[in-house]
Amino acid sequence: MPIRALFFLLLGFPLFAEGQHYKFQIRASKIDSRVKSYPKIGFVLEDKQGKPQDIQNASVDTRIPAKGRLAIWLMAPKQELMDRINSYGIHAIQVHYARQWFGKCCQQRPVSEHCRGNMRLEAATGEDHSDETAIAKPDSIKGRALMLVKHLAKTNPGGKWEQFLNKDKSDLDWGKVILTGASHGSTTASRLAKHTKVARVVAFCGPRDQYQSWQALPSTTPQNRFFGFSHVEDMGWDEFHYQRSWELLGLHQFGPIVNVDKTKAPYGNTRRLITDFDVKGNAGHAHGSVTPGSRSFQSEKGTYMHEPVWRYLFTHPVDKVGEGGPSTKAAKKIKPQKVK
């Protein structure tokens, strides 16, 4: 069997079907003349050498029955993940948003407990939530996602992107949106979901934000819609930041921490998933291991061992939840439990 055909089968693609897998790249500045650079926080349209930094990505596979969901990926482009998201019948976009600020803003010692959360919300909404900087709406996650989807609705009618716009096309229909990201992106996705009600949040290696407390604020997105997946040798796990955020988000109410390498899907319907496959003690490797790529857990034949996990994170019914337990709050360690 040809390698391409085998790849489609592994991802669940039909071999012969109408439609196609559409993939696009477009600069934010090409579809919206209002966008601009913020050099003080490292959020720019071009670097000093003139290389575009505002390239955005989108993809949809019209051979797959559509689920009526739009995943917004926050972080650098990751086509291998977007391919899988598409294979589940989900549209996907990746937007250029402010994230380089992390080492420049909220550097006070000690930093206030809401500084980073407010900065993330400013970057996400383009509303006045932070005193650290002022990001305009066209340069926010919301603003750039809206303009990208409107552009795709016009230029890719076969993709049916218009279904993700509200009635007057003034905003996305956020009830159909899945916010997802890794590290900084997963943290910003979670912060935005506290503010704006979305269909689901998929947080890879996060959220974190050290000892900020926004994770415990009231949430417009129901708590059972948050899903997390991390490696136990990741520094964020070792220092207890991920576990703390998961508990502040309330995820302990929907099942124990489950090791996906020792338990099969649906993992007790939990929201807190971990892996402990061998990364040779490399915390950086562990941090990037929970999404598809060269650092992922693979068999000797090169098969990704976490394919069922990724499908679960994006497609498991949000109303199916595991048995909750008490918050450990001050605990320094949480030992994974195996679901029987």
N, C-alpha and C positions, 0 to 999 in steps of 0.2 A: 504494500500500500504506500502511495506517495507520502512523504513527510508532512506536507501541508494538509492532506486529508486526515492523517492521523492526529495532527494538532487540533483540527476542528472537532474530531470525535472526542478527544480528551476534554475539550471545553464544552461539549454538549451542543456544538453547532450541527445543523443538518447539512449533509453533503450536497444535496441538490434542493435549492429553494429559491423562490423569487426574492428579489431585493439584493442588497449588498451591504458590505461593511464600510460605511463612510467615515473618513478621518480628515480633520481639518486643522490648519494652523492659521492664525490671524493675529496681527498686532492690535492691541487695545486702541492704540492711537490711529489706526486705519479705519476703525468703525465708529469712533467717537472723538471729534475734534476738541472736546472739552478736557480730555485727560491731560495731566501734567506730571512733572517730576517733583520730588521732595528730597533734594540732595542732602539736607541736614540729617535725615533719618535713613539715607541710603536707598530710598524708594524712587527709582529713576526709570525713564523710558529707554535710555541708552546709557552704556557705560562710557568711561572716559575715552575709549578707543572708537566710540561710535557704534558698538555692537548692540543690536536691539535687545532689550531686557523685558519688553512687555508682550512677548509672544504668548498667545493663549491657544489651548488645544480643545478639541471637541470630537466626539465620535458617537456613532450609533450603528447598530447592526439591524437592518430592516428585515433580515431573514429570520429573526427571532421574534416571537410574539411579544409585543411591548407590554410592560407592566405599568406604564403610566407614571414612572418615577424618573427624576433627574438627579444624578449624583454630581455634586460640586466638589472637586478634589482641590484641597488646599495644600500646597507645597510645590516643589519642582515637578515637572511633567513625569508621569510614570505610565507609559503606554501599556506595559504588560498588565498592570492592574486595570486600566481602562478597558483593555480587551476583555478581561474577565467580567467586569461590570456589564459591558455590552452583551456578553454571552448569556447573562441572566435576564436579558430583556430590558435593561436599564440604560437610558441615555446618560452621557457623561460629558462634563466640561471641566477644564482646569483654567482658573483665572489668575492673572497677575495681581497680587495684592501686597500690601505693606507688611513685611516680616523682618526686614533687616534692622528694624528699630530696636530689636531685643537687647543688643549690646550698647545702645546709645541712650535709650529712654529708661526711666524708672531706675536710675542708678544711685538714688539716695541710700544712705546707710544709717538706720534701717529704712527700707522702702515701705511705704504705706501698704496695707493689706489689699487695697483695691486698685493700686496703680497699674499693674500689668493687665488686669482684667478690663479696666476702663480703656486702656490703650488698644487692646484687642478689639473692643467693641467699637471704638472710633474707626479703626481700620476696616471693620466689617460693615459698618452701617453708613459711614460718612456723616454721622450725627455728632453733636458736641458732648462727648462723654469723658474726654481727657484734657487736662491742662498741658500735657506734654507736647502736643502738636495739634494741628487742625487739618484733617483730611476731608477733602470735598467729596460729595456723594458720587460723582462720576469716577472717582478713584478708589472707592470702597469696593469690598467684595460684592455687596448687593448691587451697586451701580454697574460694575463691569460685567457681572453675571447677567444682568438684565439686558444690557446692550449686546452682549454676545449671543444670547438666545434670540433676541429680535433680529439680529443679523442672520442667524442660521434659519430662522423661520422664513426669511425672504429668499435666501440663496440655496437652501436645501429642502424644498417642499416635500421630497420623499421621506425626510426624517421626521416630519410632523412635530417640529419643535414648538409650534404655536400652542400646543396643549399645556405648556408650562407657563404661559402668560395669563394674567388675570383678564377680566372682561374688557377693560379699556386699555390693556397693554401698557399700563403705567408701572407695573411691577411683576415679579414672578408670582406664581401661585405656590407659595412656600409650603403649603400642605402637601405638595407632591415632591418636595426636595429632600434628598439625602445629603447631609453635610458629612464630609469625610476628609481625613488628612492624616499625616504622620508627624509626630513630634510637635513642633510649633504649630503645624497645620491642624493636628487633632485637638490641640488646646484652644486654638481660635475657633474651630468648628463647634466645640462644646460651649464656649462662651457665647457665640452667636445664637446657638440653640436655646440657651437659657433666656435670651431676649426675644427670639422669634420662633414661633411654633413651626416645627418641621416634621417630616414623616419619620426620620430616623437620623441617628448620628453613629458613624463608625470611626472609632478613635484607635489608630495604630500607634503603639509606643507613646501613650499619653492618655488623657491630658496630664499636665504637670503644673507649672507655675509655682514651684516650690511652696512657700507657705502663704500664698494668697488665699483669700476666703470666698471669692466669687462663686466657687463651686457649690457652696451651700445656700446661695441666694434662691429665692423662689424661681421656678422654671415654667416658662410657657410651654415648653416641650415636655410631655409626660416622661417621668424618669425611666419607665420601662422601654423607652425608645433609644436609650443610649447603650452602645455595645463597645467593649474595649478588648484589645488583644496586644499582649506584650511578652517579651522574653525576660526570664528571671535574672539573667546576667546583665541586662541593661542597667546602666547607672541609675536611671530614674526609678527602677524597681528596687535595686539594691539599697537606695537611700529612702525608700518607702514613699516616694512622691506619687507614683501611680496609684498604689493601694489607697493612699489618703484621699486623692481626688475621686476615685471610684466610690469610696464610702460617702464623701461629702455630696456627691451626685445622687446618692441613694441606691446605688446598684446592688448593695448587699441584700436588698429586699427581694431580689429576683433570682437568687441562687448563689452557691458558693463559688470560690475561685476554682476553676477547672483546668487541669492540664490536658490540652488537646492531643498530646502525644501518648496519653494513657487512656483516653476516653473517646468514644465515637460520637459523631453528630447524632442527636441535637444537643449534646453536652449538658443534659439536664435542664435545658432551656435557660441557662444562665446568661448573664450579661458580662461576666468577667472571665476572660480566657487568657491562658498563659501557655508558653512553650518552654521546654528546658533542653532542647537538643544541643548537642555539643558545638560550641563556638570557640573552643580552645581558650576559654577565659578572656576573650576579646570583647570588652563592653561595647566598643564602637560597632563591631560586627553584629553583636546582639541587637543593638538599637535599630539597625537597618534590615533585620532578618525576618520581620513579620509581614512584609509585603513581597510580591513576586520580584525576583531579581537574583543576582549572583550570590547574595548572602543568604538566600532562603534555604530552608531545610529541603534537601533533595535526596532521592534514592540513588543507588549506584548507577542506575540507568538514566539519571537526570530528571526523573519525575518529581514535580513539586509535591511534597507530602502534606502541605496545608491547603490544597485545593478545596477540600470539604469545609475548612474553617472559613475561607474567604466567601464561599457561597452562603454559609450560615450567617455570617455577619451582615450581608447585604439583603438576604431574602427571608430569613427566619421570621415568621409572623410575630409582630410585636406584642400581641395579646397573649402569646404562649410564654409563660414565665416559670422559673424554677421556684423552689421552696426557699424563702428568705431566712435570714438569720440576723442576730443583733450586730450593731456596729461595734467594732473594737476600739474605735476612737484613738486612745492613747497608745495602742499596741505598736511595737517597733517592727514586728514581723507578722506576716500572715502566712500560714502554711497551706499550700494548695490541698484541696480535698478531691478525692476521686469519686465520681458519681457511679453508683452501682448500676 
